[in-house]
């Protein structure tokens, strides 16, 4: 099941803007012309409205979060 809302970070990735820029816009109550929902301290964006504003049909996936570098399974950087 798809989530009905996106976090500011997810929305910024979909928009191709920095997270800080997205938060600045969200503080005005709108992000890319889409209303921001405040739940406690969280700011959420209605996914369907943002995709519609961008002209997406909903099948596009949000870019995955960058993976953490330097996990225990990675070889040492110095080749040792």
N, C-alpha and C positions, 0 to 999 in steps of 0.2 A: 504494500500500500504506500502510495506517495504521500509525503508530508504536505499539509495544506499551507504551511508557512516556511519561510527561509530565514536563516539568521542573517545579520548584516554581512558577515564574512562570506556566506554563500551567495548572497545577492551581489556583492562586490565582484566576485569571481564571474558571475553570469554577465555582469555589466562591463567587465574588463577595466574596472577602476580600482584604486587602492582602497584598502579597508578604512583608512583614515578619512578619505574623501567620502566614502559611503556613510560613515558615522556623522560627518559634518552635515551632509544632506539630510540624514534621518532626524537629526535634532530639530530641523525645521518642520518635521511632521510628514514629510514626503521624501521619497527616494525615487528618482526617475519618473516623477508624476504619479507614483503609487503611494497610497496612504500607509503610514507606519503604525503598527499596532504595538502598544506598550502593555506588557504583562509583567507587573512588578517592575523590576529593573531591566528586564529583557526587552529588546526592540526586535520585532518580527515583521516580515514582509509577506503579504499574501502571494503565494507562488503563482497562482493562476493569473492574478492581475499583472504581476511583473512580466510573466511570459507573454501575456497578451499585449502589454505596452511595447514589448520588444519585437512583436510580430512572430513569436515562436509558437509552434503548435503543441508544445507540451511533451514531445518525444525526446527533445534534447536533454541530455543529462548535464548536471552541474559538474564542473571540473572537480576532480577529487582533490582532497587536501594533500599538500606536499608531504612526502614521507620523511620521517625523521632520519637524519644521517647519523652514521656511527653506531649502529646497533651492534650487539654482541656477535651477530653472525657475519658482520663485515670483516674482510681482512684488514690488518693494520695498514695505515696510510703509508708508512715508511717501508713496506714490503718485508718487514721482519717476521 
